[in-house]
Amino acid sequence: MKLNPRTERIRADSVRPGHVLMESDEHPAVVIQANQHHGEVTFWCRFTWQATHEPAWPHGPFHPAAPIDVSKER
């Protein structure tokens, strides 16, 4: 598991389940669900080391055009 994968910036409204976003340095998180509501985007994520039975947590909200760093290595 890479804790600092190469990233690219995409718009928040382009992030989809399966993308790996960087919650912070050395904290890659897999997007489980992306919701857009009232002009804001919120992601439900799990860190790459979390088990699938552990609850996802919200990350956001973000403006739909906000730049989000996602891993180039999906």
C-alpha positions as CSV (number, residue, x, y, z in Angstrom):
1,M,0.0,0.0,0.0
2,K,1.4,3.4,-1.0
3,L,0.9,6.1,1.5
4,N,2.1,8.8,-1.0
5,P,0.8,7.8,-4.4
6,R,1.3,10.1,-7.5
7,T,-1.7,12.3,-7.7
8,E,-3.6,14.4,-10.2
9,R,-6.2,17.1,-9.5
10,I,-9.7,16.7,-10.7
11,R,-13.0,18.6,-10.0
12,A,-14.9,17.4,-6.9
13,D,-17.9,16.7,-9.1
14,S,-15.8,14.3,-11.1
15,V,-14.8,12.1,-8.2
16,R,-16.5,8.6,-8.3
17,P,-16.6,5.6,-6.1
18,G,-13.3,3.7,-6.3
19,H,-11.2,6.8,-6.6
20,V,-8.4,7.1,-4.0
21,L,-8.2,10.6,-2.7
22,M,-5.7,12.1,-0.4
23,E,-7.4,13.1,2.9
24,S,-4.1,14.4,4.1
25,D,-0.4,13.5,3.7
26,E,0.1,9.8,4.0
27,H,-3.7,9.2,4.4
28,P,-5.1,7.8,1.2
29,A,-8.8,7.1,1.3
30,V,-11.0,5.1,-1.0
31,V,-14.3,6.8,-2.0
32,I,-17.2,4.5,-1.2
33,Q,-19.9,7.0,-2.2
34,A,-20.1,10.5,-3.6
35,N,-23.2,12.7,-2.9
36,Q,-24.0,16.1,-4.4
37,H,-26.7,18.0,-2.4
38,H,-27.6,21.7,-2.3
39,G,-24.6,22.6,-4.5
40,E,-22.0,20.8,-2.4
41,V,-20.2,17.4,-2.8
42,T,-19.5,15.1,0.1
43,F,-17.5,11.9,-0.1
44,W,-18.0,8.8,2.1
45,C,-14.6,7.2,2.5
46,R,-12.5,4.5,4.1
47,F,-8.8,4.7,4.6
48,T,-7.0,2.1,2.5
49,W,-6.1,0.1,5.6
50,Q,-9.6,-0.1,7.0
51,A,-11.7,-3.3,6.7
52,T,-14.8,-3.3,4.6
53,H,-17.0,-3.9,7.7
54,E,-15.7,-0.6,9.3
55,P,-18.0,2.4,8.8
56,A,-17.2,4.9,6.1
57,W,-16.8,8.5,7.2
58,P,-17.8,11.8,5.5
59,H,-15.1,14.0,3.8
60,G,-16.3,17.4,2.8
61,P,-18.4,19.2,1.8
62,F,-16.7,20.7,-1.2
63,H,-17.8,23.1,-3.9
64,P,-18.4,21.0,-7.1
65,A,-15.5,22.9,-8.9
66,A,-13.0,22.5,-6.0
67,P,-9.8,20.7,-7.0
68,I,-9.4,17.3,-5.3
69,D,-6.1,15.3,-5.3
70,V,-6.7,11.7,-6.4
71,S,-4.3,8.9,-7.0
72,K,-3.2,8.2,-10.5
73,E,-2.9,4.6,-9.5
74,R,-6.5,3.2,-9.1
